């Protein structure tokens, strides 16, 4: 009997290792080329990894910082630290930029498996791990230089330690919960909202079942609050929320004014104030944003935002998983013990809250990423339900079902590795890399490289190509925030099509069409035109025609 049990455990261990190998394969294959192009966020992290590796300071001269100044909002510096070993091995390549995310993506699948196993759901844990290993949503996020996958890893780790705590009620797990919660919140802002709400809800959900005393509950509550407060102190997030938050939208205010104006004279004033006001308008705006995260279109058909991560004509989940999801929800409700149903239903309901409070790049696949765990839990429940009710007369059905599943996996690979590179590739910043490559070949011929059209991230691409040194960047800390600045022979100006005092031996970089819009540019010639992978021309490299040309 003991040998049979050991053999069974060995089989399960081999199975989970095989699943992790599959996950690793889908996240590492052609990582240096897919997704195409080095996005500006990737360039920022990679540049700071290079700077810290060589000088111990970030690009702005700060010694071993915890946050990085970026083009839009502060970012966690720890991702750049994870990149340092790979930069040392592979240089400032896309492979070095993306490997930490890919490896943490695989590690997050292992933690999900261990968490569900700890909850007494080993068979379900294996199925969820398998589904995550081939998940389009999880694969895409794991292959980007995107800190949300690190946040997700520590998010699930927080749940793992939570179940350790409620089962044993030992204080030693409180520090592990604190550290994993803090790191999850540190890496991504959405966790600052979702994780405290979720864990406190779980505390009440399991308090009676696990017999957790008041003292233990208060300690746990204090740990969650402390981790949230510290995450806010180490990475300030209000500036970003003020620019993309729901209250920055003028649409609800405009709707209120229009309705009041149209209804004046047709209803008493007190009724107008009661029904047409900003709280009501913003509440409806929030519901409008929130509800889209449960739509079939978002989950199974159209993907979501931001565009740089979208896969053409594909959803976040395989369409064939839709019936499994519905069956899984039904199966979970039918169980006598519905605790797990409420655990994952609450995660599904809470996960979109931060995204619903924002108005840019929605529906967001990044701000709602923890939701993936809840959806795959129910899909796995459906998967197990149909397998456990299998009859011989349904053998053909199951064969066709798995063939269709394999076809959808292959279709996703085609869309991601082939179609994504050429279908509307306008949000991947591919031209920035192309400009840097071309300027590297040409810069010795010119005394000055003059860039216009507010191409602020371009300096990072020049630095990654060695055209601007780390020392020069550190000596000109935050110069990129100025309207016009120069580092070495590289000058950057934010105005569109603005090149004063045209001179010889200067290479001008401008959007396509600038040359034709300014009449004084008749003597400018195009040295090179930079295009997107689909052939759409976007930037010109220009120089003043020499008298003897």
N, C-alpha and C positions, 0 to 999 in steps of 0.2 A: 504493500500500500504506500509506504514511504517512497519507494523507488518510482512508483507511478506518479506521485505528487511532485517529486523532483523533476521528472521528465516533463510534466506539464508546465512547471515553472520555467524550465529551460526553453521550452517551445515558445512560451509567452515572451521571454527575454529576447529570443532570436527574432520574434515577430516585431517587437518594438524597435530593435536595432535595424531591421530591414526597413521599417517605416521611416526611421531617421535618415537612413542612407538615401531613400527615395526623396525625402524632403531636401536633403543636401544637394542631390543631383539637380532638382528643379530650381534651386536657388543659386547654384554656382555655374551652371552651364552658360557659356557665352556671357558671363557677367560683365566683362570689359566692354561689351558692345550693346547689350540690351538691358535696360532701355537705352536708346541712342542719345548721344549728347551728354555733356557735363552741365547739369543744371546749376543755376547761380548758388543755391543753397549748398550743393555738393562742393562747388568751387570754394565757398567760404570755409566750410569745415576742413577741406583738404589743405587750403592755404595755411590755416592756423595750426594744423598738425605739423606741416612743414616748418613753420616758424618756431613752434615749441620744441620740436626735435632738434633744431639747429641752435637755438638761443635760450631755450627755457622760458621764453616770453611769447605772447600772441602777437599778431600783426600790429597791434597798437602799443606794444612795449610793456604790457602788464605781465608780471611774473606769475606763472601757473594760475591763471584765472579760473573761476568756476562758471562764468558766463562769458559769451563772446558778443561784442558789438557786431551787428549784422546789417544787411541792406534795409531790412524792414523792422524787425524786432529782435531783442536779445535771444540768444540761443544757448543751450547748455554746452559748456566747453568739454564735458566728459566724453562726448562722442569723438572729438578731435584727439583726445588722449588714447581712445581705443584704436584710432587709425594709425598712431605713431609706429607701432611695430611693423605694420604693413607698408607704410611709407618707407621705412628703413629697408624693407625687403624688395618692394616693387617700385619705389619712386612715387612721384605724384601722378599715379595712373588712376583710371576709373576703377580698376580692380582693388587698389588700396583704399579708395574712397568707400566702396560698397561692401567690402568683406565683413566689417563689424556688424552691419545690419543683417547680412545673410546668415552669419553664424548665430546671432541672437535670435533670428527668426526660427532657426532649427531648434535652438535651446528652449524657446518658448513652447514649442510643441511637446518637448520632453517634460516640461514643468506642468503643462496641462494634463498630460497622461498621469503624472505622479499625484496631482491634485485630485483628479477623479478617482484614482486608485485608493487614495486615502479616505475618500468618501464612501468606499465600499462598492465602487462601480467599475471593476477592472475590465470587464468585457466592453462596457460603454467607453471606457478610457481608451482602449485600443482602437475602437472605431472612430472616435473623435480625432485621435492623433492621426489616423490614416486620412481622414477627410481634410484635416488641416494641411497635411503634407502635400496634397494635390489641389488645394484651394486657390483659385485665381486671385482672390483678394489678398490672401496671406502671402502668396508668391510675389505679387507685384510690390507690396509694401516692404517685403524682406529684401528685395533687390534694389531698393532706392537708398540713397544716403538720407534716411528719414528717421529721426529720433523717436517717432511714435512706436516703432517696433521694440525699442529698448524699454520704453514706458510700459508697453504691453507685457514684456517679459517680467518686469518687477510687479506689475499689476496682478498677474496670475500667481506670482510668488507670494504676494501679500495674502491672497486667498488660501494658498497652500498652508502658510503659517497660521492663518486664522483658524482653520479647521484643526490644526495641531493644538492650538490654544484652547478652543472650546471643548475638545475631547479630553485633554489632560489638565486644563486649568493651571498650567505651570507658568510662572512669571518669566522663565527663560525665553519663552516664545515672544514676549512683548517687545523685546529689543529687535528681534528679527522682523516682526510686523512693522515696527517703527521705521527701520532702515529700508525695507522693501517699499513701503508706502511713500517714504520721502523720495526715494529714487524714481519711483513711477511718476510722482507729481513733479519732480525736478525736470524730468525729461520731456514731459508734455503737459500743457496747461489743462487739457480736458480732464485729466486724472484728478486735478485739484477739486473738481466738482463731483465727479462720478464716484471715486473711491471712498471718500468719507461717507457719502449718503448710502452707498451700497453696504459698506461694512457695518455701519450702525444699524441698518435694516436687518442684516444678517444676525447681528447681536441679539436683537429682539426676537428674531425668528427662531434662534437656537437656544435662547436663554432658558426657557422652560424645559425643552427637550433634553438639554445637556445639564440642567441643574446648575447653571452658572450663578454664583452669588453676587450680591450688590457690590461688594468690594472689588471683585474681579471685573465686573462690568464697568465700574468707574475708572479703573486702571486702563482698561482697553480704550474707553472713550477718550481719556486724557492723551493716550499715545497717538490716536488718530488726529486729534486737534493739534497736538504739537508738531506732528509731521507735516500737516497742512500749513501751519504758520511758518515753519522753517523753510518750506518750499517756496512760499511767497517772498520771504526775506532774501533767499539766495537767487531767485529769478523773478524779477518784477514783471507782472503781466498786465497791469491796468492800462498801460499806454496802448498796447496792441488791441485790447478789448474796446477801448474808447474809439478806435478807428474802424473796427469791423463789427462791434457789438450791435445788437438789434436796436438799441436806443440811438445809434448814429444814423439810422435810416429816417429819411424825411417822408417816406411814403405814408405811414400811419397818420402823421400830423396833417399832411395834405388831404387825406381822406376825411379826417374830422372837419377840417375847414370847409371842404366842399359840401359835406352833408349838412352842416349847420347853415351855410349860406343858402342851400337849396330848400331847406325846411323852414327857414325863418318866415313867420307869418302863417304857417300851416299847422303849427303845434305850439303849445305853451313853452315858454323859455325854460322852465324847470325840467321839462321832459327832454328838451334838446341837450341840456347839460348832463342829464342822467344817462342818456344813451350815446351821445356823441362827445366823447372825451378821450384823452390820451391813454389812460389806463385800459379802457376797453379796446381801443385801436391797437395798442401794443400787445395786448393779450391775444387778440385774433391773429396778429402777425406771428407771434410765438407759436400758436397752434398750427398755423399754416406751414411754418418751417418744420415743426416737430413731426407732423403727420406724414411728411413725404419720406421719412426714413423707414416707414413700414410698407411702402408701396411696392408692388410687383415690378414696376418700371425701374426703380432704384436698385432693388436687390437682384433682379434676374435678367434685366434687359439692357439698360443703358449705361451702367456703371455709376458715374457721379463726378464730382469735382475734387481736386483740381485737374485740369485737362492734361497736365504733364504726366499723370499716372493712368490715364484712361486707356482702355483696350477697345479698339473699334468694334462695334456691333457685338458687344459681350457684356454680361452682367457680372456682379460681384460673386455670384454663385452660379453653378451650372443649372440650366433650366430644368434638367431632369431631376434636380434635388427638390424642386417645388412640391411634388406629391409626397416626397419623403418628409418634408417639413410639416405638411398638414397632418400626415399620419402620425408623426412623432408628437405633435401637440395633443392630438386626440388620445394617443397611447399614454402620455404623461398624465393627462387629466383623469383617466380611468384607473390609475393606480391607487391603492389604498393609502399609501404614504405619499402625499403630494409635496413633501418638503423640497425635493429637488426641482420640482416643477416651479415652485415659487422662487427658489434660488436663481434659476436661469431666466425665468420670466421677468423678475425684477431687474436683472442685469440688462435684458433686452429693452426694458422700458426706461431705465435710468441712463443708459449709454448715449442716447441722442440729445440729452438735455443741454450739454455745452454747445453742441452744434446748432441747436434750435435757438440759441441766444445770439447767434451771429448771422450776418447777412451776406458776407462775401464767400465766393467759392462754395456754394451750397447746391445740392446736398453734398456734404463733405464725407469722403471715404476715410479721411485721416482723423477728424475729431470724433468720429463714432466707432473707431476701430475695435474697442473692446466688445462691441456688439457681436462680432464674429464668433466669439466663444458661445454665446447664448444660442445663436441660430444653428451652429453646428451641433450643439447638444441635442436640439430637437430633431435635426436631420438624422443624427445617429440613432436616436430613439425610434424614428421611423424605419431606418435601415434594419435595426435589430428586430422590430416588430414583423416586417414582411419576411425576414429570413426564418424567424421562429414559427411562422404560420405556413411555411412552404409545403406544398403537396406535389405529388408526382405529376398531376395533370397540369400544374403550372410551370413545369420545367422549361418549356419553350418560352413562356413569358419571361422567366428570369434570365434565360440566355439572351433574349433580345434586349432586355433591360440593361444588362451589363455591357453588351455590344454598343448600345446607345451611349452609355456612360463613358466608355473608352473613346468613342467618336467625339464626344464633347470635350474630353481632355485634350485630344489631338487638335481639335478645332481651336481651343484656347491657345495652345502652343503656336499654331499658325498665326493667329491674330496678334499675339504678343511679340514673337520673335521676327515676324516678317512684316505684317500689316502695320503695326504701330510705328515702325521706322519711317514709313512713307505716307501714311494717311494723316493729313492735317497735322504735321509735326511742328507746329508753330509755337509751342509753349515749352520746348525743351532746351532753349538757349544754344542750339547747335551752332548758329552763326558766330557766337562769341568765341568758341573754340577755333572755328575756321579762321576768324580774323587774327587770333593770336598766332596760329600756325603760319599764316601768310606773312604777318608782320615780322615774325622771327626770321623769315627768309629775306625780307626787304629792308629791315631797319638800318643796316649798315650804310645804305645808300642815302639816308636822309638825316638831317640835323634835328628834326622835330617831328613827332607823331602827334597830330591834333585830332581829337575825337569830339564829336558833337552829339546832339540828340539824346542827352541824358542817359548814356550807356554806363552808369555808375559801376555795375558789376564787372565791367571789362578789365579794370585794373587787376582784379584777382586772376584772370586768365593770363594776363601779361606776366604776372608774378610767378604763376605756376610754370610758365615757359622760360623763366629765368631772365626775362626782359627787364623786370623791376626786381631789385634785390629785397630780401627781408629787412635788411638794415635800413634801406631807403623808406620802406613802409613804416617801420617803427620810428623813424626820424620825422615822419609826417603823419603822426597819429590823427585819425579821424578827418584827414584832409578831404576824403571822399564826400563829406557832408557839405562841402562848400559848392557854390555855384560854378566856380572856375578855379582849378588848381593844377599844379604841375609837379610831377615827380621825375627827376632826371630829364630825359628828353621826351617824356610823355605828358601831354597836356589834355585835360578833360574839361569840357564845357557843356552845360546842361541845355543850352538854347538849341532849338531845332534849326538846322541849316545855317549855323552861324560860324563863319570863319573870317574874322576881320584881318585886314592887312595881308592879303594873299602874297606869299613869298615863295621863292625858289627853294628847292631841297626840303620841302615840307610834305609829309604824307598826310592827307586829310581823310578822315573816316566819317561817312555820313550815310543817312538813309538813301536808298535808291529814289531818284526823283529830285533830290536837292539841287543837283547840278542844273537841271532845267528850270527850276523855279527862280533862281537868282541870276539876273541878267549879267552881272559882273563876272560870272563864272564861265564865260565863253572860252577862255583860254585854259580851262581845266580839262584834263583828259583822265579817263578811267584806266587805272592800273590793273584793277581786279574787281570783279563783282562777286559778292558772297551770297550764296543761295541756301534755302532750306533743302533738306533731303528730297523733297518732292519737286524741286526745280524752281520754286518761287524765289525770285531775286529780292534781297532785302537790304543789303548794304553795298556801298561803293567805296573803294579805296582810290583816292584821287590825288593828282599832283599838278602843279602849274606847268604848262607847256613851256619848254625852253625856247629861246629866240630862234635857234637854228633847227628846231623840229619842223 
